[in-house]
Amino acid sequence: MKYAIFAAFALALASAAAPAPAEAKGCLKGALVGGVAGHYAGHHGVIGAIGGCIVGRHLANQKAKQQAPPAAPPAQAEPAPKPNG
């Protein structure tokens, strides 16, 4: 139990002390859920956190692709003018 509290505190401290915003959408939430689930499933909180991060990141990428506007077809470029001479 002490390890889970220490891990949660370390994760909170690391995320609060991060100098730049993280591009880990889904990873932190997945790691938290996976860590708790892994802890209760047999004291494998670290393995659960790693798996939860991977799954959370994958789901966040899928959601971002679904919400992204469709790409516009490339515009037809006019031919360059020919020099006179």
C-alpha positions, 0 to 999 in steps of 0.5 A: 500500500505504501508503494502505491501511495508513493507512486501516486505522489511521485506521478503527481509531483513529476506532472506538476514539475514538468517544464512544458505541457505534455503531449500525452493525451490519454496516457496519464489517465490510462496510467492512473487507471491501469496502475490502480487496476494492476495494483488490485489485480495482484500488486502489478501497479507499474505494469498496469500503469505502462499498459494503461498509458499505451492503451490510453494514448491509442484511444486518444489518437483514435478520438483525435482522428475522428474529430479532425476535419477531413483533408481538403483535396489539393488545389490545381495549380496553374501552369507557370507563364512562359517567358517571352523571348 
